[in-house]
Amino acid sequence: MSDQIELYYWPTPNGWKISIALEEMNLPYTLHLVNIGTGEQFEPDFLKIAPNNRMPAIIDPKGPDDAPISIFESGAILQYLARKTGQFYGETERDRVAVDQWLMWQMGGVGPMAGQAHHFLKYAPAMDPPNDLPYAQDRYRNEVSRLYRVLDTQLAKHEYAAGDFYSIADMAIWPWASLWKGQEQDLENKPHLVRWLDQVGAREGVQKGRDLAADKRARLQDQKDAQKVLFGQKG
């Protein structure tokens, strides 16, 4: 068996978190594309790895005690990889607490709120029939703006999200924040966020992770079949 980490991935912000981390940490990996627009995330073999039918997920053949381990949820994967390599988690316990809280801030705030903003601003109006819902659009656009003000305030005091060191928190936040235009955000009053976006986006590992399978990324607004798969699922 290869020692390479197996990455189950599609080029979305959550997928980019892990491709960026693997590139930044110089971890060899084998890519498995999971086409979420055709429903591959619901295949039984994938559900054995990611029971929540969401990507990304990984299998590390050399996990704890040198035994294979599969992990789903992007935040959990980032924490695992940072512990495994001893990279991008700070140097002290206080650093790690700061990283964890900003990582959780992304997982519980920026990701879900920005995802809903994308849905109601871009995708719902393009559905058949259209669902153009101004209340939902305003709610999520405004909540994303609030969250970015929080981040801008933090970045006025520190170089990176969790402090003056680059961490997995930055890797988690940047993929979503880099799509601010699609979230209809105004960054003119958030200069520290703009500085951070450019600084993180210039990193070689970030660029390589962001470019992974970039040719597979398409405009979901134009893909009616994919909309049915992604937005038509019921529990």
Secondary structure as GFF3:
##gff-version 3
##sequence-region A 1 235
A	DSSP	beta_strand	5	9	.	.	.	ID=ss1
A	DSSP	alpha_helix	13	24	.	.	.	ID=ss2
A	DSSP	beta_strand	29	33	.	.	.	ID=ss3
A	DSSP	three_ten_helix	40	42	.	.	.	ID=ss4
A	DSSP	alpha_helix	44	49	.	.	.	ID=ss5
A	DSSP	beta_strand	57	60	.	.	.	ID=ss6
A	DSSP	three_ten_helix	64	66	.	.	.	ID=ss7
A	DSSP	beta_strand	69	72	.	.	.	ID=ss8
A	DSSP	alpha_helix	74	85	.	.	.	ID=ss9
A	DSSP	alpha_helix	93	105	.	.	.	ID=ss10
A	DSSP	pi_helix	106	110	.	.	.	ID=ss11
A	DSSP	alpha_helix	111	118	.	.	.	ID=ss12
A	DSSP	pi_helix	119	123	.	.	.	ID=ss13
A	DSSP	three_ten_helix	124	126	.	.	.	ID=ss14
A	DSSP	alpha_helix	134	157	.	.	.	ID=ss15
A	DSSP	alpha_helix	168	177	.	.	.	ID=ss16
A	DSSP	alpha_helix	191	201	.	.	.	ID=ss17
A	DSSP	alpha_helix	204	211	.	.	.	ID=ss18
A	DSSP	three_ten_helix	214	216	.	.	.	ID=ss19
A	DSSP	three_ten_helix	220	222	.	.	.	ID=ss20
A	DSSP	alpha_helix	224	231	.	.	.	ID=ss21
###
